[in-house]
Amino acid sequence: MLKDARTLSHLDRLHEQLNLAVPEPMLREALTHLWDLSRLMRRTEGEDRVQLHEMVVLEQVLCGRLCSDWREGYITNGVSFLQTTQRV
């Protein structure tokens, strides 16, 4: 099943869209990580949420150092990810 190219084609499309949205690999990875942490934080409560919030802030600082206009990439990256995963 995994040897069939169609099995993983949705992941290929996701990677292609993310590459187009944010061409810089380090920034793309940081934005994706930030997006994942933010989503997880919204579903978490208590002390775990506080710790996740600290991680989100640190990831935002990293994104800011990689690109001063990182917020645009974050929005584009998130929209691309959502559009692709909703089709799956």
DSSP file (Angstrom, degrees, kcal/mol; ACC not computed):
  #  RESIDUE AA STRUCTURE BP1 BP2  ACC     N-H-->O    O-->H-N    N-H-->O    O-->H-N    TCO  KAPPA ALPHA  PHI   PSI    X-CA   Y-CA   Z-CA
    1    1 A M    >         0   0    0      0, 0.0     3,-1.2     0, 0.0     6,-0.3   0.000 360.0 360.0 360.0 -46.4    0.0    0.0    0.0
    2    2 A L  T 3   +     0   0    0      1,-0.3     6,-0.1     5,-0.1     5,-0.0   0.677 360.0  63.4 -71.1 -15.3    2.7    2.5    0.9
    3    3 A K  T 3  S+     0   0    0      4,-0.1     2,-0.5     3,-0.0    -1,-0.3   0.654  80.6  95.2 -82.0 -14.7    4.6    1.7   -2.3
    4    4 A D  S X> S-     0   0    0     -3,-1.2     3,-1.6     1,-0.2     4,-0.6  -0.665  74.9-142.5 -77.0 123.8    1.7    3.0   -4.4
    5    5 A A  G >4 S+     0   0    0     -2,-0.5     3,-0.6     1,-0.3     4,-0.3   0.789  97.5  63.3 -59.5 -29.1    2.5    6.6   -5.3
    6    6 A R  G >4 S+     0   0    0      1,-0.2     3,-0.7     2,-0.2     4,-0.4   0.770  89.4  70.1 -67.7 -24.5   -1.2    7.6   -4.8
    7    7 A T  G <4 S+     0   0    0     -3,-1.6     3,-0.2    -6,-0.3    -1,-0.2   0.886 112.3  26.1 -61.3 -40.4   -1.0    6.7   -1.1
    8    8 A L  G XX S+     0   0    0     -4,-0.6     4,-1.7    -3,-0.6     3,-0.6   0.239  88.3 107.5-108.7  12.1    1.2    9.6   -0.2
    9    9 A S  H <> S+     0   0    0     -3,-0.7     4,-2.3    -4,-0.3     5,-0.2   0.837  75.5  59.3 -63.4 -32.0    0.3   12.0   -3.0
   10   10 A H  H 3> S+     0   0    0     -4,-0.4     4,-2.1    -3,-0.2    -1,-0.2   0.866 105.0  50.3 -64.5 -33.8   -1.6   14.3   -0.6
   11   11 A L  H <> S+     0   0    0     -3,-0.6     4,-2.7     2,-0.2    -1,-0.2   0.879 108.1  52.6 -69.4 -37.4    1.6   14.7    1.4
   12   12 A D  H  X S+     0   0    0     -4,-1.7     4,-2.3     2,-0.2    -2,-0.2   0.919 110.1  48.2 -62.3 -42.5    3.5   15.6   -1.7
   13   13 A R  H  X S+     0   0    0     -4,-2.3     4,-2.6     2,-0.2    -2,-0.2   0.904 110.8  51.6 -63.8 -41.4    0.8   18.3   -2.5
   14   14 A L  H  X S+     0   0    0     -4,-2.1     4,-2.6     2,-0.2     5,-0.2   0.944 111.3  46.4 -60.0 -49.1    1.0   19.6    1.1
   15   15 A H  H  X S+     0   0    0     -4,-2.7     4,-2.5     1,-0.2    -1,-0.2   0.898 112.2  51.5 -62.0 -40.5    4.8   19.9    0.9
   16   16 A E  H  X S+     0   0    0     -4,-2.3     4,-2.0    -5,-0.2    -1,-0.2   0.926 111.5  46.3 -63.1 -45.1    4.6   21.6   -2.5
   17   17 A Q  H  X S+     0   0    0     -4,-2.6     4,-2.3     2,-0.2    -2,-0.2   0.899 113.4  48.8 -65.4 -40.6    2.0   24.2   -1.3
   18   18 A L  H  X S+     0   0    0     -4,-2.6     4,-2.6     2,-0.2    -1,-0.2   0.890 109.8  52.5 -66.4 -38.1    4.1   24.9    1.8
   19   19 A N  H  < S+     0   0    0     -4,-2.5    -1,-0.2    -5,-0.2    -2,-0.2   0.887 112.2  45.7 -63.9 -38.8    7.2   25.3   -0.3
   20   20 A L  H  < S+     0   0    0     -4,-2.0    -2,-0.2    -5,-0.2    -1,-0.2   0.884 113.8  48.9 -70.1 -38.4    5.4   27.8   -2.5
   21   21 A A  H  < S+     0   0    0     -4,-2.3    -2,-0.2     1,-0.3    -1,-0.2   0.908 131.1  14.6 -68.8 -42.6    3.9   29.7    0.5
   22   22 A V     <  -     0   0    0     -4,-2.6    -1,-0.3    -5,-0.2     6,-0.2  -0.831  67.2-176.3-136.7  94.6    7.3   30.0    2.4
   23   23 A P        +     0   0    0      0, 0.0    -1,-0.1     0, 0.0    -2,-0.1   0.804  61.6  88.8 -64.9 -31.0   10.3   29.2    0.2
   24   24 A E     >  -     0   0    0      1,-0.2     4,-2.7     2,-0.1     5,-0.2  -0.577  69.2-151.9 -73.4 116.6   12.9   29.5    3.0
   25   25 A P  H  > S+     0   0    0      0, 0.0     4,-2.5     0, 0.0     5,-0.2   0.879  90.5  48.0 -60.4 -43.4   13.2   26.1    4.6
   26   26 A M  H  > S+     0   0    0      2,-0.2     4,-2.3     1,-0.2     5,-0.2   0.920 115.5  44.9 -66.4 -41.5   14.2   27.2    8.1
   27   27 A L  H  > S+     0   0    0      2,-0.2     4,-3.0     1,-0.2     5,-0.2   0.920 112.2  52.4 -66.5 -43.0   11.4   29.7    8.3
   28   28 A R  H  X S+     0   0    0     -4,-2.7     4,-2.3     1,-0.2    -2,-0.2   0.913 111.5  46.7 -58.6 -43.8    8.9   27.3    6.9
   29   29 A E  H  X S+     0   0    0     -4,-2.5     4,-2.3    -5,-0.2    -1,-0.2   0.916 113.5  48.0 -65.3 -43.1    9.8   24.7    9.5
   30   30 A A  H  X S+     0   0    0     -4,-2.3     4,-2.5     2,-0.2    -2,-0.2   0.905 112.7  48.9 -64.9 -41.2    9.7   27.3   12.3
   31   31 A L  H  X S+     0   0    0     -4,-3.0     4,-2.5     2,-0.2    -2,-0.2   0.894 111.3  49.5 -65.6 -39.8    6.3   28.6   11.1
   32   32 A T  H  X S+     0   0    0     -4,-2.3     4,-2.4    -5,-0.2    -2,-0.2   0.906 112.0  48.4 -65.1 -41.1    4.9   25.0   10.9
   33   33 A H  H  X S+     0   0    0     -4,-2.3     4,-2.7     2,-0.2    -2,-0.2   0.912 111.8  49.6 -64.4 -42.9    6.2   24.3   14.4
   34   34 A L  H  X S+     0   0    0     -4,-2.5     4,-2.6     2,-0.2    -2,-0.2   0.908 110.3  50.8 -61.1 -42.9    4.6   27.5   15.7
   35   35 A W  H  X S+     0   0    0     -4,-2.5     4,-2.2     2,-0.2    -2,-0.2   0.921 111.9  47.2 -61.8 -44.9    1.3   26.7   14.0
   36   36 A D  H  X S+     0   0    0     -4,-2.4     4,-2.4     2,-0.2    -2,-0.2   0.926 113.0  48.4 -63.0 -45.8    1.3   23.2   15.6
   37   37 A L  H  X S+     0   0    0     -4,-2.7     4,-2.7     1,-0.2    -2,-0.2   0.906 110.9  51.2 -62.1 -41.7    2.2   24.6   19.0
   38   38 A S  H  X S+     0   0    0     -4,-2.6     4,-1.8     2,-0.2    -1,-0.2   0.915 110.8  47.6 -63.5 -43.1   -0.5   27.2   18.8
   39   39 A R  H  X S+     0   0    0     -4,-2.2     4,-0.8     1,-0.2    -1,-0.2   0.921 113.6  47.9 -63.4 -43.3   -3.2   24.7   17.8
   40   40 A L  H >< S+     0   0    0     -4,-2.4     3,-0.9     1,-0.2     4,-0.3   0.899 108.1  55.4 -63.8 -41.1   -2.1   22.4   20.7
   41   41 A M  H >< S+     0   0    0     -4,-2.7     3,-1.4     1,-0.3    -1,-0.2   0.877 101.6  57.4 -61.4 -38.4   -2.1   25.3   23.2
   42   42 A R  H 3< S+     0   0    0     -4,-1.8    -1,-0.3     1,-0.3    -2,-0.2   0.758 109.6  45.7 -65.2 -22.7   -5.7   26.1   22.3
   43   43 A R  T << S+     0   0    0     -3,-0.9     2,-0.3    -4,-0.8    -1,-0.3   0.370 103.1  82.8 -98.6   4.7   -6.7   22.5   23.3
   44   44 A T    <   -     0   0    0     -3,-1.4     2,-0.3    -4,-0.3    -3,-0.0  -0.781  57.1-165.1-114.2 152.7   -4.7   22.5   26.5
   45   45 A E    >>  +     0   0    0     -2,-0.3     3,-0.7     4,-0.0     4,-0.7  -0.836  45.4   5.1-129.4 167.0   -5.5   23.8   30.0
   46   46 A G  H 3> S-     0   0    0     -2,-0.3     4,-1.6     1,-0.2     3,-0.4  -0.219 119.2 -11.4  67.8-145.8   -3.7   24.6   33.2
   47   47 A E  H 3> S+     0   0    0      1,-0.2     4,-2.3     2,-0.2    -1,-0.2   0.830 132.9  59.3 -62.3 -35.1    0.1   24.3   33.7
   48   48 A D  H <> S+     0   0    0     -3,-0.7     4,-2.3     1,-0.2    -1,-0.2   0.896 104.6  50.6 -61.9 -38.5    0.5   22.6   30.4
   49   49 A R  H  X S+     0   0    0     -4,-0.7     4,-2.6    -3,-0.4    -1,-0.2   0.897 108.0  52.6 -65.8 -39.7   -1.0   25.5   28.6
   50   50 A V  H  X S+     0   0    0     -4,-1.6     4,-1.9     2,-0.2    -2,-0.2   0.927 111.0  47.0 -61.5 -44.5    1.3   27.9   30.4
   51   51 A Q  H  X S+     0   0    0     -4,-2.3     4,-1.8     1,-0.2    -2,-0.2   0.901 112.1  49.7 -65.0 -40.7    4.3   25.9   29.3
   52   52 A L  H  X S+     0   0    0     -4,-2.3     4,-2.6     1,-0.2    -1,-0.2   0.889 107.0  55.5 -64.8 -38.0    3.0   25.7   25.7
   53   53 A H  H  X S+     0   0    0     -4,-2.6     4,-2.4     1,-0.2    -1,-0.2   0.909 106.3  51.0 -60.9 -41.0    2.5   29.5   25.7
   54   54 A E  H  X S+     0   0    0     -4,-1.9     4,-2.2     1,-0.2    -1,-0.2   0.898 110.5  48.9 -62.0 -40.2    6.1   30.0   26.7
   55   55 A M  H  X S+     0   0    0     -4,-1.8     4,-2.4     2,-0.2    -2,-0.2   0.885 109.3  52.7 -66.5 -38.8    7.2   27.7   23.8
   56   56 A V  H  X S+     0   0    0     -4,-2.6     4,-2.2     2,-0.2    -2,-0.2   0.927 109.2  49.1 -62.0 -45.3    4.9   29.6   21.4
   57   57 A V  H  X S+     0   0    0     -4,-2.4     4,-2.1     1,-0.2    -2,-0.2   0.920 111.5  49.0 -62.1 -43.9    6.5   32.9   22.4
   58   58 A L  H  X S+     0   0    0     -4,-2.2     4,-2.2     1,-0.2    -1,-0.2   0.899 110.8  50.3 -62.0 -40.3   10.0   31.5   22.0
   59   59 A E  H  X S+     0   0    0     -4,-2.4     4,-2.5     1,-0.2    -1,-0.2   0.862 108.0  53.4 -66.8 -35.4    9.1   30.2   18.5
   60   60 A Q  H  X S+     0   0    0     -4,-2.2     4,-2.3     2,-0.2    -1,-0.2   0.891 108.0  50.6 -65.0 -39.2    7.7   33.6   17.6
   61   61 A V  H  X S+     0   0    0     -4,-2.1     4,-1.8     2,-0.2    -2,-0.2   0.928 110.4  49.6 -63.0 -44.7   11.0   35.2   18.6
   62   62 A L  H  X S+     0   0    0     -4,-2.2     4,-1.8     1,-0.2    -2,-0.2   0.932 110.7  49.4 -59.5 -46.4   12.8   32.6   16.4
   63   63 A C  H  X S+     0   0    0     -4,-2.5     4,-2.2     1,-0.2    -1,-0.2   0.899 109.0  53.6 -60.1 -40.7   10.5   33.4   13.5
   64   64 A G  H  < S+     0   0    0     -4,-2.3    -1,-0.2     1,-0.2    -2,-0.2   0.835 108.9  48.4 -63.8 -33.4   11.1   37.1   14.0
   65   65 A R  H  < S+     0   0    0     -4,-1.8    -1,-0.2    -3,-0.2    -2,-0.2   0.803 112.2  48.9 -76.5 -29.2   14.9   36.6   13.8
   66   66 A L  H  < S+     0   0    0     -4,-1.8     2,-0.3     1,-0.3    -2,-0.2   0.839 132.8   0.5 -76.9 -33.0   14.6   34.5   10.7
   67   67 A C    ><  -     0   0    0     -4,-2.2     3,-1.3    -5,-0.2    -1,-0.3  -0.908  55.6-146.7-159.9 125.3   12.3   37.0    8.9
   68   68 A S  T 3  S+     0   0    0     -2,-0.3     3,-0.3     1,-0.3    -1,-0.1   0.779 105.3  49.4 -66.3 -24.0   11.0   40.4   10.0
   69   69 A D  T >> S+     0   0    0      1,-0.2     4,-1.0    -6,-0.1     3,-0.8  -0.185  71.9 132.2-103.9  39.5    7.8   39.8    8.1
   70   70 A W  H <>  +     0   0    0     -3,-1.3     4,-2.4     1,-0.2    -1,-0.2   0.776  58.1  69.4 -65.8 -27.4    7.2   36.3    9.5
   71   71 A R  H 3> S+     0   0    0     -3,-0.3     4,-2.3     1,-0.2    -1,-0.2   0.876  96.4  53.0 -61.6 -37.0    3.6   36.9   10.3
   72   72 A E  H <> S+     0   0    0     -3,-0.8     4,-2.5     1,-0.2    -1,-0.2   0.928 111.3  46.5 -62.3 -44.4    2.6   37.0    6.6
   73   73 A G  H  X S+     0   0    0     -4,-1.0     4,-3.1     1,-0.2     5,-0.2   0.863 109.6  55.2 -64.2 -35.9    4.3   33.6    6.1
   74   74 A Y  H  X S+     0   0    0     -4,-2.4     4,-2.4     2,-0.2    -2,-0.2   0.922 110.9  43.8 -63.6 -44.4    2.6   32.3    9.2
   75   75 A I  H  X S+     0   0    0     -4,-2.3     4,-2.5     2,-0.2    -2,-0.2   0.939 117.2  45.5 -66.7 -46.7   -0.8   33.2    7.9
   76   76 A T  H  X S+     0   0    0     -4,-2.5     4,-2.6     2,-0.2    -2,-0.2   0.916 114.2  49.1 -62.6 -44.0    0.0   31.9    4.4
   77   77 A N  H  X S+     0   0    0     -4,-3.1     4,-2.5     2,-0.2    -1,-0.2   0.923 112.7  47.5 -61.6 -46.4    1.5   28.7    5.8
   78   78 A G  H  X S+     0   0    0     -4,-2.4     4,-2.7    -5,-0.2    -2,-0.2   0.901 112.5  48.4 -64.0 -42.7   -1.5   28.1    8.1
   79   79 A V  H  X S+     0   0    0     -4,-2.5     4,-2.7     2,-0.2     5,-0.2   0.928 112.6  48.4 -64.3 -45.0   -4.0   28.6    5.3
   80   80 A S  H  X S+     0   0    0     -4,-2.6     4,-2.2     1,-0.2    -2,-0.2   0.918 113.2  48.1 -60.5 -43.7   -2.1   26.3    2.9
   81   81 A F  H  X S+     0   0    0     -4,-2.5     4,-2.7    -5,-0.2     5,-0.2   0.929 113.2  47.0 -63.6 -45.9   -1.9   23.7    5.6
   82   82 A L  H  X S+     0   0    0     -4,-2.7     4,-2.1     1,-0.2    -2,-0.2   0.921 111.9  49.9 -62.5 -45.0   -5.6   23.9    6.4
   83   83 A Q  H  X S+     0   0    0     -4,-2.7     4,-0.8     1,-0.2    -1,-0.2   0.901 114.7  44.3 -62.0 -41.1   -6.7   23.8    2.8
   84   84 A T  H >X S+     0   0    0     -4,-2.2     4,-0.7    -5,-0.2     3,-0.6   0.921 114.5  46.9 -71.6 -44.1   -4.6   20.8    2.1
   85   85 A T  H 3< S+     0   0    0     -4,-2.7     3,-0.3     1,-0.2    -1,-0.2   0.794 106.8  58.2 -71.9 -26.2   -5.5   18.8    5.2
   86   86 A Q  H 3< S+     0   0    0     -4,-2.1    -1,-0.2    -5,-0.2    -2,-0.2   0.758 102.9  54.6 -73.4 -22.8   -9.2   19.5    4.8
   87   87 A R  H <<        0   0    0     -4,-0.8    -1,-0.2    -3,-0.6    -2,-0.2   0.709 360.0 360.0 -78.7 -21.0   -9.1   17.9    1.3
   88   88 A V     <        0   0    0     -4,-0.7    -1,-0.2    -3,-0.3    -2,-0.2   0.482 360.0 360.0 -75.5 360.0   -7.7   14.7    2.7
